[in-house]
Amino acid sequence: MSSLRNSIKKADPAPEKKEEIMLNLNLLFELATSKCDHFKTQIADNIRTAGTIENPTIPITHIIADTSEMRAYCKDDSTKIVGEATNAIKSFVTGGSENVISGVGALIGAGINMLMGSGEGVQAEHSDYFIMVDGLALVRIDVKSWIRKVTVVGITQKIESVLAFTAVKSSVDVDKISFNTFMEAYKYQLQRDAAHALNENDLMKEIKRAKEVYNLLKTDSAESTLVFDTLKLPGQNIHPAFIH
C-alpha cells in the first residue's frame, strides 16, 4: 500500500500503452482528490447540526484540524490496513490513549476492508465517527472513506483499488451534553470491537480520565457534579444513535 501519487510516479507502463495508462491513473488521482474535498464539506455540514433532534450525535464547538490521504492498494495490502489506519489516527490525536487509538484504528481498518470486499469496478463509501480524550481535550473524529475497485494492467506495480480517506477532528461541546450522554457513546465505542475491547480495569481508567477532562472543560459547575458511581451500575443500555 502506498500513496496514490507515489504509485503513479512509480508506474512503468508498457511503451505502447503508456499514454493511455498514465491518463487513467491521473484521472483516478483527480477523482480521489475531489472525493476528499467533498468529504470535508459533507463532514462540516453534518457536525454543524450535531446534538439536535435531527442529528443526535455528540455536538462540537469548532473544527480543529483535518487530514486526507489517497492510497493505492493491491490485494495483499488488506492485512496492512488496520496498522495504517491506527498510525493515521495516532498522528492526528497525539494525546490519546494507546488502547483507545488501537481500537479506533481497528474499527476504521475494518470499514476500509469491508469496502475492499466490493466487486470489481464497484465504488463504495463508508462513514463513521469516534470520540476520544486527546490530552486535556475531548474530541470528535469524523471519518469518511471511498474506494474504487480498478484493475490497471500493463504496469510493474499493479493497482487494484484506489482509496480516498478524510478525517476531521473537532472539539466536543461539553456545555451541550451531560457527562452521562458523553459516556454512553464513549463506552459503546470502547467495547465495540471485540478484539480491542478494554478489560474492566482499563475501561474504568479511561472513564475516569474522560470524567476529569470533562469536569475541567465544563463551565457550568452544577453540571460537573454528576455522580460518577452511577456509571458503574450494570444494565445501562447504549443508545445506537449516539455513534454509528
Buried (B, 14 or more C-beta within 10 A) or exposed (E): BBEBBEBBEEBEBEEEEBEEBBEBBEEBBEBBBEBBEBBBEBBBEBBEEBBEEEEBBBBBBEBBEBBBBBBBBBEEBBEEBBBBBBEBBBEBBEEBBEBBBBBBBBBBBBBBBEBBEBEEEEBBBBBBBBBBBBEEBBBBBBBBBBBBBBEBEBBEBBBBBBBBBBBBBBBBBBEBBBBEBBBBBBBBBBBBBEEBEBEEEBBBBBBEEBBEBBBEBBEEEEBBEBEBEEBEEEEEEBEEEBBE
